[in-house]
Amino acid sequence: MGASLFLYATITTPAASVGFNAMEYFFQSTFNAVLYGWTPEAFPAAVRGSACGLASFWGRLSSIIAPLIAARIEGSTGVLYLAGGGVFLCTLTALFLPDTRDREIL
């Protein structure tokens, strides 16, 4: 999704706009499916509610702060780069979540 946002910033024609918009929507839907379907499973059952609540807090706080930052960015593509960078940051943090597949259920 981050790469599709970066590519979306490079469009120059209406046809490319439609194509990249469809591509970004597809990846955004996939990103959300992974975020809401897999993320709760990454946390042990004993802390799952707290961990998901904390993750939701950071997501909502970021959604409040992002428009404030975006309003100060010059140029129309800066917002896309900001959003793409945020997605890459989320991906990196998700890669460092522990693997809980073989843990004993509490």
C-alpha positions in Angstrom: 0.0 0.0 0.0 2.9 2.4 0.8 4.5 1.8 -2.6 1.1 2.3 -4.3 0.8 5.7 -2.6 4.3 6.7 -3.7 3.5 5.6 -7.3 0.2 7.5 -7.1 2.2 10.7 -6.5 3.8 10.3 -9.9 0.7 10.3 -12.1 0.4 12.7 -15.0 -2.7 11.6 -17.0 -6.3 11.0 -16.2 -6.1 7.3 -17.2 -3.1 6.8 -14.9 -5.1 8.5 -12.1 -8.0 6.0 -12.5 -5.6 3.0 -12.7 -3.5 4.0 -9.7 -6.6 4.9 -7.7 -7.9 1.4 -8.3 -4.6 -0.1 -7.4 -4.3 1.9 -4.2 -7.9 1.0 -3.2 -7.1 -2.7 -3.7 -4.0 -2.5 -1.5 -5.8 -0.3 1.1 -8.5 -3.0 1.4 -5.8 -5.7 1.7 -4.0 -3.6 4.3 -7.1 -3.2 6.4 -8.0 -6.9 6.2 -4.6 -7.8 7.5 -4.6 -5.1 10.1 -8.0 -6.0 11.6 -7.9 -9.8 11.0 -4.3 -10.7 11.9 -3.2 -8.1 14.4 -5.4 -9.3 17.3 -4.0 -12.8 16.7 -0.4 -11.6 17.1 -1.0 -10.8 20.8 -1.2 -13.4 23.6 -4.8 -14.0 24.8 -4.0 -12.5 28.3 -3.2 -9.0 26.8 -5.1 -9.1 23.6 -7.8 -6.6 24.6 -5.3 -4.1 26.0 -2.9 -4.5 23.1 -5.6 -4.0 20.5 -6.9 -1.0 22.5 -3.5 0.5 22.6 -3.0 -0.1 18.9 -6.3 1.5 18.2 -5.4 4.5 20.4 -2.2 5.1 18.4 -4.1 4.8 15.1 -6.7 7.2 16.1 -4.2 9.7 17.5 -2.3 9.5 14.2 -5.5 10.1 12.3 -5.9 13.3 14.3 -2.3 14.5 13.9 -1.8 13.6 10.3 -4.2 16.2 8.8 -2.5 18.9 11.0 0.9 17.9 9.6 -0.5 17.5 6.0 -1.9 21.1 6.1 1.7 22.4 6.5 3.2 20.3 3.7 3.9 22.2 0.5 2.8 20.7 -2.8 0.1 18.2 -3.6 2.3 15.1 -3.5 3.7 15.6 0.0 0.6 14.2 1.6 0.9 11.0 -0.4 4.5 10.6 0.6 3.5 11.2 4.3 0.8 8.6 4.1 3.1 6.1 2.3 5.8 6.6 4.9 3.2 6.0 7.6 2.2 2.7 6.0 5.8 1.6 5.7 6.3 2.5 9.4 3.3 0.3 10.3 4.7 -2.5 8.2 8.1 -2.3 9.9 6.5 -2.3 13.4 4.3 -5.3 12.5 7.3 -7.3 11.4 8.8 -7.0 14.9 5.7 -8.4 16.6 6.4 -11.7 18.3 5.2 -15.0 16.7 2.5 -16.5 18.9 1.5 -19.5 16.8 3.0 -22.2 19.0 2.4 -20.7 22.4 0.3 -22.3 25.0 -3.2 -20.9 25.3 -4.0 -19.3 28.7 
